[in-house]
Amino acid sequence: MSADAPANAARPSLVVIGNGMAGMRTVEELYKLAPDLYDITVFGAEPHGNYNRILLSPVLAGEKSMEDIMLNTREWYVQHGITLHAGDPVEHIDRKQRIVRARSGLQVRYDRLLIATGSKPFIIPVPGHQLRGVLAFRDIQDVESMLAMARNHRHAVVIGGGLLGLEAANGLQRQGMAVTVVHVGDALMNQQLDKPAALLLQKALEAKGLTFLMNANTAEITGTDRVTGVRFQDGTGIPADLVVMTAGVRPNIELAKAAGLHCDRAIVVDDTLQTYDPRIYAVGECVQHRSATFGLVAPIWDQARVCGAHLAGAGVRRYVQQTSPTRLKVTGVDLYSVGDFIGGAGSEDLVLRDARRGVYKRLVLKDNRVTGAVLYGDVKDGPWYFGLIQNRTDISAMRQNLLFGEALSARAA
């Protein structure tokens, strides 16, 4: 398709930059409301259809195959009349002419543009970070590279003890590698867990065979052509055939910035997911809404619903940020965290510890309402606590039974 020759001149052109979960979920929401409104062209950096990035961890662990996590196959695009350019990312947006240009040189004109470029892994810029054997954990290619390494190598080091790092470590350990997790802090998953829950989690993962180095600052990745080890600021070091960086992500906004769109930490959008250019929308990990950026799937699904409705011309919805729960995808480890689990002035804690059963529950209350919850070992009431938080339910009548779950609390209320 050229800039002057859209597939169907009678319909406006919607171009989607990014073939990931956020962009394609928005297209699906649009299709529910107005399936014939646009000629849709999708550009993706990866040479695949759309897949569930959240399930890369079970693929690495050997619990799922690549086929299991595909959301939209190439046949799906054909069936829906969508033109897909996989493996051909957009490199330039001309807002004046309303044209995008891909790496191949292909140009497509748009009437509406949806940017869903996601985020990029943060690679710690220590000496040696460009050696062969240093990987991120972000896409199918990363997983394939890790699986190949696991077949022929022994020692893996995962830098970052957050959610993604622990899932990567679990997967590599399941593939037979000896895995050391290096974390700069003194508690795992410190963005989602308090210290007692983090300690229980660490002990459970150590029992599975993982090794942890806490309060460890990476100074250098050693090797000449490829990785041979990791050295720390205190002078100590450990061997490594593979280093996986899971030290966070950064919104992928270079394309938007180059096009002159208003960006702060990410692409700034309003409650309709519209950028400062009314013809351009953005969703997912590349956006910033009311100072917040996003990494969990639940808020991105909400964004997709709102954006899809506005693209369809049914623009009555507004995106409202809501708290989202966190779960760890490691077999045999039950963990649930949601809301403000730290608390502050005016808040109070309800805590249950049962060391023998490996159960820990902490509820944070303020003004007789639940504002946060951390559950370890027994998470079946997590969704119920989440509902109490969302609905701002007054728990006065059930307070004494609250830690024991929905059944006892409902009886008391």
N, C-alpha and C positions, 0 to 999 in steps of 0.2 A: 504494500500500500504506500503511495507517495503522499506528500503533503497536499497535493492538489486533487487527489483522487481517492476520497474515502470509499469504503466498501459499499455504502448506501447513502447517496447524497440527500435522501429524503429524511434521514434520521440524524440527530446530532451525534457527535463522536465523543465517547468517554475513553480516555486513556488511563490505564492503571500502571503506575510504576511500583513494582514489587509484587511478586507472585507468591507471597507467603500467606500465613494464616489471617492476618488482619485485613489485607487487601481483598483476598478472595472471599472472606466471610462477609465483607461489605457488599461485594458483587452479588453474593447469594441473597442477602437481605434486600437488595435492590430488585433482584429477579422475582422475589415473592410479591412485590408491589407493582412493578412495571417491567415485565419481562421483554417487551418489545420497544422500549423507549429509546435505547441507544445502540449504535454500533460500538462494540467494546473491543479494545485492543489491550492486551496485557504484556508487559515486559518483565522478565525475571532474570536475575543474575545467575541462578543455578539451572543446570540443564535437565530439569525434571518438571513434573506437574507439581501441584501444591500438596505438601505433606504436613503431618502433625509434628511440629518441632518439639513439643512437650514430651513426645514418646521416643525421642532419641535415646534417652537413658535406658529404657527396657531393650532397645535394639542393641546397645553396647553390652548390656548384661546378658544377651542371648535369649531374652524372653520373648522378643518379637522380631519379625523380619522387616525389611524395608517395604515389602508389599503390604504388610499389616498397617503401616502408618500413613499410606497414601490417602489423601482426602479427595483430591480431584485429579483423575488421570487425564492424559492427553485426549482420550476419547470424550471425556466430559466437556471439555472446551469445544470440541467439534460439535457435539450434540446440542450445545447451547449457543452455537453461532459466534463463539468468542475466538478472536485471533490471538494465539499465544506465540510470543517470541521468547522461548526459554533459552537461557545461556547468552542473552544479548541485552545487557543492562543499558538503561538510558544514561547518557553522559552529559546531556545538555538540554535545558528547557529555555525556549525562546518565548517569553510571556507576551511580547509585543505581537509576534506573528502567530502565537498559540501553536507552536510546533515543538515536539520533542525529537531529539536525535539520539539514536542508539549507537553502541560501539561499532556495529557493522556498517554504520553510515545511513541506515534506514531512518527516514523521517516520517512522522505521522502528525497530522493536525488534530487538535482537540477543541471541543467546545466546553467540556468539563474534564478536569484532571484530578486524579486521586493519587496522592503520594503515600506509599506504605513501604518505606525503605528500611524499617526496623532499626536494629542497633548493631553495633560492631563490638566484638570482644576487646577488652582492654588488655593489651599485651604489655606487661611491666618492662620498661625500657632499660633493663640491666644488661651489662655486657654478656654477649652470647645469646640474646633472645632471638636472633635470626638464624641460629644453627638448625640444621636438619634434625628433626625429632622434637622440636618445640611446636606444640599445637594449641589451638583453642578448642572449645567444645561447643560448636555453634550450628553445624550443618551436617548433612549426610556425608560429605567428603571428609570432614573431621572424624566422624565415626568409622568410616571405612579405613582411614589411615591408622586409627588406634587399633582396630581389629587386626590389621595386617602386622602392626608392631607387636601385638600381644602373641602372635603365633611364633615369633622368632626372638623375642627379647624378654628379659626378666624383670628389670627394675623400672618402676614408674613413679614419678613424683607429680603430685597434683598441688599446684600453688593456689590456695584459696579454700577456706573451710566453710563456705556458704552452701546454699542449697545445691547449686549446680556442681560445685566441687565434690561434694559428698556423693552425688549420684554418679559422677565420672569415676571416682575412686572405687565405688561399689562395683560398677560395670567392669572396670579393668581387673579388679580382684577376682571377679567371677570368671574372667577370661584366663586366669592363671598367673597373673603378674603379682609380684610383691609390691605393694603400694604404700607410699608414705604421703600423708597429707600435711602440707606446710601452711600454717595459718599465722597471720601477723598478730592476732589477738589472743586472749586467754580463754575464749569460749567459742564453740562452733555455732554457726548460724546465728550470730549475735544480732542480726537484723530481725529475726523472728522468734528467738527464744531467750528466756531468762537463764541465769547461770545454772540453777539446779537442773533444769530440763536439759541444758546443753551438756552437763556432766553425765547425766544418764545416757544421753545419745552417744557421747564419746565412748563410754564403757561398753555399750552394746555393739558399736562398730569395731572396737578393739577385739571384742570376743569373736567377731567374724573374721579377724585376721588383718585388719587395717592398722597402720602405725601412724601416730600423730606427733608432729613437732609444733608446739604452741609457742606463741611469742617469738616467732622466728622470722627474721627479715632477710629476704633473699638478696645477696650482693652480686652474684655472678652465676651464669650457667656456663659450665666448663666444657671444653672440647675444641677440636680444631676444625674438622669438617662436619661432624655431627656431635650430638650431646653425649657426654660421658659422666657428668655429675652436676650437682648444685652446691654452691658454696654460700655460706651465710655471713652476716656482718660480724658475728663473734669469732670468725675464723674457722669454724667447723664446716664439714661438708659430708655429703652422702652420694653414693653412685646413682646414676640415672641413665637409662637408655631412651626414656621417653619423659618429656615434661609437658604437662597439660596446664595451661593458664586458665584459671577460672576466677579471676580477680575483679569481676564486674564487667559491665558493658557501658557503651556510650551511644547515645542516639545518633543514627546515621543521617546527618543533615547537610553534608557538604554540597550535594546537588541542589537542595533548596536554598542554601545560602548563596551559592553562585548565581542562582536565578533571581536573587534580590528579595526573596520572601523573608518576612520578619521572623527571626529566630533568636532565642535566648539560649538555654541549655538544649532546647529542641525546637521544633517548628511550632510556633505559637498558634493555637486554634481557639475558636470561641465555642459556645455551647452547642453549636450545630456541626462542629468539626471542620468549619470553614477557616481557611487562612485569611490573612489580610488581603489577598487577592480573591474576590468573590467567585471566580471560576475554578479555584483550586481548593480541594479538600485534602486532609491528611488524617490518618488513623494509625494507632499502634504505638510501638516503642519509639517511633521517631517524633512523637508529638508532645507538646507541653500544654496542659490545660489548667488554668488558674494556679500556676507555679508548680504543678505536679507533673512528674513523668511516670511511665507505666512499664511494668515488666511481667505482671501476672495476666493470665488469659481472661479472667472474668471481666475486668474493666474494659479490655479490648473488645470483647463480644458486645458489651453495652455500647461502645463507640461505634461499632459496625452497624448496629441496629439504628442508631440515630442518624449516622451518615448515609446509610442506604435509603432511609426514608426521605431525607432531604434531596438526595440525588434523584429520587423517584418523583419529586414534586409534591410529596405528602409531608411537608415539613412542619409538623406540629410538635415533634419530640425535641427534648433538650437533654444533653448529656449531663448527668449528675454523678459526681464521684461517690463511690461507696467502698467501704472496707471489704477486703477479700481475704479468704482463708489461705493458709499455706500448708501444704502436705509434702512430705518427703517420699520420693518414689524409690525406696529401698526395701526389698523383700524382707519381711519379718520385723520391720521397725515401724511402729505406729506412732505418728506424730501429727499434731494439729495445732495451729497457731492462728489467731485472728485478733484484730483490733489493737488497742493500746495495752500491751501486756506488761508495760513497765509501771504505768501509773504516775502520779505526781501529787501536788498539793490538793488535799481534799478527797483523795481516793483511799481505798482500803483493799486489803487482799483477803481472799479465802483460799487456803492451801490444804491440800490432801497429799500426804506422802505415804506410800506403802512399798518399802524397799524390797520386801520379799517377793511381791508380785511385779515389781518393776513399774509401778504406777505413780504418776505425779500429775496433779491438777492444780492449776492456779487461776483463779478468777479475780479480775480487777473490777471493783465496784466504785461507783460515784453517784451520789444522790439516789441511792436505792435502784440503780440500773447497772447492768453489766456493760463494761466498756472494753474489756479484753479478756482473752482466755489462752492459756497454754496447757495442752493435754499431751501426756506421754504415756504410752502403754495401754491406755483405755481411751479411745477417741470416739466411741460410738455416739456420744452426746454432743460432739463438736457442731454439727449442723443446727442442733437445737439452741446451743449457746449463741451461735452466729445469728439465729433468728431473734433471740432476745436482744442482741446488740442492735441489729437493724431496726427492730420495732420499738426500741427504747422502752422495753417492758418494765414496769415497776415490779421488783422481785421481793418486796417486803414480806408478803405472806408466805413465800417459799424459801426464804433465806436460809433457814437452818438445814434444809435438805438439798440446797442448790448444788453442792459438790457431788451429790450422789445421783444426779441425773434427772432426766425428764419424768420418769415414771413416779419416783418418790415425791418430786417437787410438785407435780400436778395433783397428787393426792393431798398434799399439804395445803395447796392453794384452794 
